[in-house]
């Protein structure tokens, strides 16, 4: 490769973080291919949640 890096794994959440709407469309298509009809709407959060243990 041109950067002399064998492989850089961006992780499973890379596409979700980059384009959440596209990720939802992809998951909806995959779920519909299994048989049931699925409809998802993207919900945007206006507040951030923190989890404490």
LINUR-V265322 format. One record per pair of residues at least 6 apart in sequence whose C-alpha atoms are under 6 Angstrom apart, sorted by the first residue. I is the first residue (numbers start at 1). GAP is how many residues later the second one is. Records with the same first field share a line. If there is no record, write none. Layout:
BEGIN
I: GAP / GAP
END
This chain:
BEGIN
16: 7
32: 6
END
